[in-house]
């Protein structure tokens, strides 16, 4: 007779197995959930996971205890890239006591609660590359970072125009500011970097549109005296003016950095002063002209009257000659011998 073969039914996921929407590499300690369009973190994560990566989903909001469906006491690295996260609520990382690295890059952050990272007391690296473009978040992030002991902060690709001094907690060791909109570091920003609590800080400043004019002189002097603090100092290049575009900063001389209106002063200072002076001169000339017109108003009125009469007499003369030329009697008289 025919033997009945057992049906091949996949077993249900055992507790602590790899989530159905993700896949585990080598061991359950490394879990990746990529482009699965998740709207919340998976709940059936292995308890022993060390590295968790969720990319290309639609998490939108990280609520309180977003990853605490089951204890993840060994999770050390959490990557949430390209997950359309715009809001991080208080205690969103509750239940992750061993977390040391958090990557929120490429998310349109709009709101970060003051206690957003309070559930991760051991957090040392925070990556926010291209995550601060949707809204100004410096004040919110400053409150969220105040009780952390960060060692590395990544802020690349955020169109920053100035050093985010409020986001630099004491003891920070590495700051990535590549691919922003920095034209220079001003003297006040350099003083903040020389504060005792930040003297061990090292920076990455590559791919910024550095303006090599006279306002760059303080930064150039600081760069030469503390070059080891800028890890990519040798690769820094001028973005302008055109004459220095592409020049290496460390090969420039301070006297070669000119202002827009010449040497010395702030960029554009002399040019602005010239415009102001020219405007004042034109205004004075206009006032003098109006005063002359006012003081000679009677003579001008008489002159205009005489001019009008002269024009009238001239026009009457032209009109009289036109009538004489057009009279047929005059024309026949001229033609009779």
C-alpha positions as CSV (number, residue, x, y, z in Angstrom):
1,X,0.0,0.0,0.0
2,X,0.9,3.6,-0.2
3,X,2.7,5.0,2.8
4,X,1.6,8.3,4.1
5,X,4.5,10.8,4.0
6,X,4.6,13.5,6.6
7,X,4.0,17.0,5.3
8,X,7.0,19.3,5.4
9,X,5.6,22.1,7.6
10,X,8.1,24.7,8.7
11,X,8.4,24.8,12.4
12,X,7.2,27.9,14.3
13,X,9.9,30.3,15.3
14,X,11.2,29.3,18.7
15,X,11.7,31.9,21.4
16,X,15.0,33.7,20.7
17,X,15.1,32.6,17.0
18,X,15.8,35.0,14.2
19,X,12.8,37.3,13.4
20,X,10.8,36.4,10.4
21,X,11.3,39.8,8.8
22,X,15.0,39.8,9.3
23,X,18.0,37.5,8.9
24,X,20.8,36.6,11.2
25,X,24.4,36.4,10.1
26,X,26.4,33.5,11.5
27,X,24.9,33.6,14.9
28,X,21.8,35.3,16.5
29,X,24.2,37.8,17.9
30,X,24.1,39.8,14.6
31,X,20.6,40.6,13.2
32,X,19.8,42.6,10.1
33,X,16.4,43.7,9.0
34,X,16.8,45.5,5.7
35,X,14.1,47.0,3.5
36,X,11.2,45.1,5.1
37,X,9.1,48.2,5.6
38,X,8.7,47.6,9.3
39,X,6.6,50.1,11.2
40,X,7.9,49.0,14.6
41,X,10.9,47.1,15.8
42,X,10.6,43.3,15.6
43,X,9.5,41.8,18.9
44,X,10.9,38.3,18.6
45,X,14.6,39.4,18.7
46,X,17.1,36.9,20.1
47,X,17.9,37.8,23.7
48,X,21.7,37.4,23.0
49,X,21.8,39.8,20.1
50,X,24.8,42.1,20.2
51,X,24.4,44.1,16.9
52,X,21.0,45.0,15.5
53,X,20.5,46.8,12.1
54,X,17.2,48.0,10.8
55,X,17.4,49.8,7.4
56,X,14.9,51.0,4.9
57,X,11.8,50.7,7.1
58,X,9.1,53.2,8.2
59,X,9.5,53.3,12.0
60,X,8.5,57.0,12.0
61,X,8.3,57.3,15.9
62,X,10.5,55.6,18.5
63,X,8.2,55.5,21.5
64,X,9.1,54.8,25.1
65,X,10.9,51.4,25.5
66,X,10.7,50.8,21.7
67,X,13.1,47.8,22.0
68,X,12.0,46.5,25.4
69,X,9.5,43.8,24.2
70,X,12.0,41.4,25.7
71,X,15.2,42.2,27.6
72,X,18.2,42.9,25.3
73,X,20.8,43.2,27.9
74,X,23.7,42.5,25.6
75,X,22.8,44.8,22.7
76,X,25.8,47.0,22.1
77,X,25.3,48.5,18.6
78,X,21.9,49.7,17.1
79,X,21.8,50.9,13.6
80,X,18.5,52.6,12.4
81,X,19.5,54.1,9.0
82,X,17.0,55.2,6.4
83,X,14.0,54.4,8.6
84,X,12.0,57.6,8.2
85,X,12.3,58.3,11.9
86,X,11.1,61.8,12.7
87,X,10.3,61.6,16.5
88,X,12.2,60.1,19.4
89,X,10.2,60.1,22.7
90,X,11.5,60.0,26.3
91,X,13.2,56.8,27.3
92,X,13.0,55.4,23.8
93,X,16.1,53.3,24.5
94,X,14.9,51.9,27.8
95,X,15.8,48.3,28.3
96,X,19.2,48.6,26.4
97,X,21.6,49.0,29.3
98,X,24.7,47.8,27.4
99,X,24.1,50.0,24.3
100,X,27.3,51.8,23.3
101,X,26.7,52.8,19.6
102,X,23.5,54.3,18.1
103,X,23.3,55.2,14.4
104,X,20.3,57.4,13.4
105,X,21.8,58.6,10.2
106,X,19.7,59.5,7.1
107,X,16.5,60.1,9.1
108,X,14.4,63.3,8.9
109,X,14.5,64.1,12.6
110,X,11.9,66.7,13.7
111,X,11.7,66.1,17.5
112,X,14.0,64.7,20.0
113,X,12.8,64.5,23.6
114,X,15.1,65.6,26.5
115,X,15.2,62.1,27.8
116,X,15.4,60.3,24.5
117,X,18.7,58.6,25.3
118,X,18.3,58.3,29.1
119,X,17.7,54.5,28.8
120,X,21.3,54.0,27.5
121,X,23.7,55.2,30.2
122,X,26.7,53.6,28.5
123,X,26.1,55.2,25.1
124,X,29.5,56.4,23.8
125,X,29.0,56.9,20.0
126,X,26.1,58.7,18.4
127,X,25.8,59.0,14.6
128,X,23.5,61.7,13.2
129,X,24.9,62.0,9.6
130,X,22.3,63.7,7.4
131,X,19.7,63.6,10.2
132,X,19.5,67.3,11.0
133,X,18.3,68.6,7.7
134,X,14.6,68.6,8.3
135,X,14.5,71.0,11.3
136,X,16.8,73.0,13.6
137,X,17.4,70.6,16.5
138,X,20.5,71.9,18.2
139,X,18.6,73.0,21.4
140,X,16.7,69.8,21.7
141,X,19.8,67.6,21.1
142,X,21.7,69.7,23.6
143,X,19.2,68.7,26.3
144,X,19.1,65.1,25.2
145,X,22.9,64.8,25.4
146,X,23.5,66.7,28.6
147,X,23.7,63.5,30.8
148,X,25.6,61.3,28.4
149,X,29.3,60.6,28.3
150,X,29.7,60.6,24.6
151,X,33.1,59.9,23.1
152,X,32.3,60.2,19.4
153,X,29.7,62.3,17.6
154,X,29.1,62.2,13.9
155,X,27.3,65.2,12.2
156,X,28.4,64.8,8.6
157,X,26.2,66.1,5.8
158,X,23.9,68.3,7.8
159,X,24.6,71.7,6.1
160,X,26.0,73.2,9.3
161,X,27.3,76.7,8.9
162,X,29.0,76.9,12.3
163,X,30.5,74.7,15.0
164,X,27.6,73.2,17.1
165,X,29.2,74.1,20.4
166,X,26.0,73.3,22.4
167,X,26.3,69.7,21.2
168,X,29.8,69.1,22.5
169,X,29.7,67.4,25.9
170,X,32.7,67.5,28.1
171,X,35.1,64.6,27.4
172,X,34.1,64.3,23.7
173,X,37.0,62.8,21.8
174,X,35.9,62.7,18.1
175,X,33.7,65.0,16.1
176,X,32.9,64.4,12.5
177,X,31.8,67.6,10.6
178,X,32.6,66.5,7.1
179,X,30.5,67.5,4.1
180,X,28.8,70.5,5.8
181,X,28.6,74.2,4.9
182,X,31.5,75.5,7.0
183,X,33.5,78.3,5.5
184,X,35.8,78.6,8.5
185,X,36.0,78.2,12.2
186,X,35.7,81.7,13.9
187,X,37.9,82.8,16.7
188,X,35.1,82.3,19.3
189,X,34.6,78.7,18.1
190,X,38.3,78.0,18.3
191,X,38.3,79.3,21.9
192,X,35.6,76.8,22.8
193,X,37.6,74.0,21.3
194,X,40.5,75.1,23.5
195,X,38.4,74.8,26.7
196,X,39.9,72.4,29.2
197,X,37.0,69.9,28.8
198,X,37.5,69.7,25.0
199,X,41.2,69.8,24.6
200,X,41.3,66.1,23.7
201,X,38.7,66.5,21.0
202,X,39.8,65.6,17.4
203,X,37.8,66.7,14.4
204,X,37.2,65.7,10.7
205,X,36.5,68.8,8.6
206,X,36.9,67.5,5.0
207,X,34.5,68.4,2.1
208,X,33.5,71.8,3.6
209,X,33.5,74.9,1.3
210,X,36.3,76.7,3.1
211,X,36.6,80.4,2.1
212,X,40.3,81.3,2.0
213,X,40.0,85.0,2.7
214,X,41.4,87.2,5.5
215,X,38.8,85.8,8.0
216,X,40.4,82.4,7.7
217,X,43.6,83.6,9.3
218,X,42.7,82.7,13.0
219,X,41.7,79.2,11.9
220,X,44.8,78.8,9.8
221,X,47.0,79.7,12.7
222,X,45.1,77.4,15.0
223,X,45.3,74.6,12.4
224,X,49.1,74.9,12.3
225,X,49.6,75.0,16.0
226,X,47.1,72.2,16.8
227,X,47.2,70.3,13.5
228,X,47.1,66.9,15.2
229,X,43.6,67.7,16.4
230,X,42.2,67.8,12.8
231,X,42.6,64.3,11.5
232,X,42.2,65.3,7.9
233,X,44.1,68.6,8.0
234,X,46.3,67.7,5.1
235,X,43.4,67.2,2.8
236,X,41.6,70.5,3.5
237,X,41.2,72.6,0.4
238,X,40.0,76.1,-0.4
239,X,36.6,76.4,-2.2
240,X,37.2,80.1,-2.9
241,X,38.1,82.7,-4.0
242,X,38.7,81.5,-7.5
243,X,42.4,82.3,-7.4
244,X,42.9,79.9,-4.5
245,X,40.3,77.3,-5.3
246,X,41.7,73.8,-4.7
247,X,44.8,75.1,-2.8
248,X,45.8,73.2,0.3
249,X,45.2,75.1,3.5
250,X,48.4,74.1,5.2
251,X,50.4,75.5,2.3
252,X,48.9,79.0,2.5
253,X,50.5,82.0,4.1
254,X,48.4,84.4,6.2
255,X,49.5,87.4,4.2
256,X,48.2,85.7,1.1
257,X,44.6,85.6,2.5
258,X,43.0,88.8,1.2
259,X,39.7,90.4,2.0
260,X,37.2,91.1,-0.7
261,X,38.2,94.8,-0.8
262,X,41.9,94.3,-0.4
263,X,44.2,93.3,2.5
264,X,43.2,93.7,6.1
265,X,39.9,93.9,7.8
266,X,37.0,91.5,7.5
267,X,35.8,90.2,4.2
268,X,34.0,92.8,2.2
269,X,34.6,95.5,4.9
270,X,36.3,98.0,2.5
271,X,33.9,97.3,-0.3
272,X,31.0,98.0,2.0
273,X,32.6,101.2,3.3
274,X,33.1,102.4,-0.3
275,X,29.4,101.8,-1.1
276,X,28.4,103.7,2.0
277,X,30.7,106.6,1.3
278,X,29.5,106.8,-2.3
279,X,25.8,106.8,-1.2
280,X,26.5,109.6,1.3
281,X,28.2,111.7,-1.4
282,X,25.3,111.2,-3.8
283,X,22.8,112.2,-1.1
284,X,24.7,115.4,-0.3
285,X,24.8,116.3,-4.0
286,X,21.1,115.7,-4.2
287,X,20.4,117.9,-1.2
288,X,22.6,120.8,-2.6
289,X,20.8,120.6,-5.9
290,X,17.4,120.8,-4.2
291,X,18.5,123.7,-2.1
292,X,19.7,125.6,-5.2
293,X,16.3,125.0,-6.9
294,X,14.5,126.2,-3.9
295,X,16.5,129.4,-3.4
296,X,16.2,130.3,-7.1
297,X,12.6,129.3,-7.6
298,X,11.5,132.8,-8.7
299,X,14.3,133.1,-11.2
300,X,13.6,129.6,-12.5
301,X,9.9,130.4,-12.8
302,X,10.8,133.6,-14.8
303,X,13.2,131.7,-17.0
304,X,10.6,129.0,-17.7
305,X,8.1,131.7,-18.6
306,X,10.5,133.3,-21.0
307,X,11.4,130.0,-22.5
308,X,7.8,129.2,-23.1
309,X,7.2,132.6,-24.8
310,X,10.2,132.1,-27.0
311,X,9.0,128.7,-28.0
312,X,5.6,130.2,-28.8
313,X,7.0,133.0,-30.9
314,X,9.1,130.4,-32.8
315,X,6.2,128.2,-33.4
316,X,4.0,131.1,-34.6
317,X,6.8,132.0,-37.1
318,X,6.9,128.5,-38.4
319,X,3.1,128.5,-38.7
320,X,3.1,131.8,-40.6
321,X,5.6,130.7,-43.1
322,X,3.7,127.4,-43.6
323,X,0.6,129.3,-44.4
324,X,2.4,131.6,-46.8
325,X,3.9,128.6,-48.6
326,X,0.5,126.9,-48.8
327,X,-1.4,130.0,-50.2
328,X,-2.1,129.4,-53.9
329,X,-2.2,133.2,-54.6
330,X,1.3,133.5,-53.4
331,X,2.4,130.5,-55.5
332,X,0.8,131.9,-58.7
333,X,2.3,135.4,-58.1
334,X,5.7,133.8,-57.9
335,X,5.1,131.8,-61.1
336,X,3.9,134.9,-63.2
337,X,6.6,136.5,-65.3
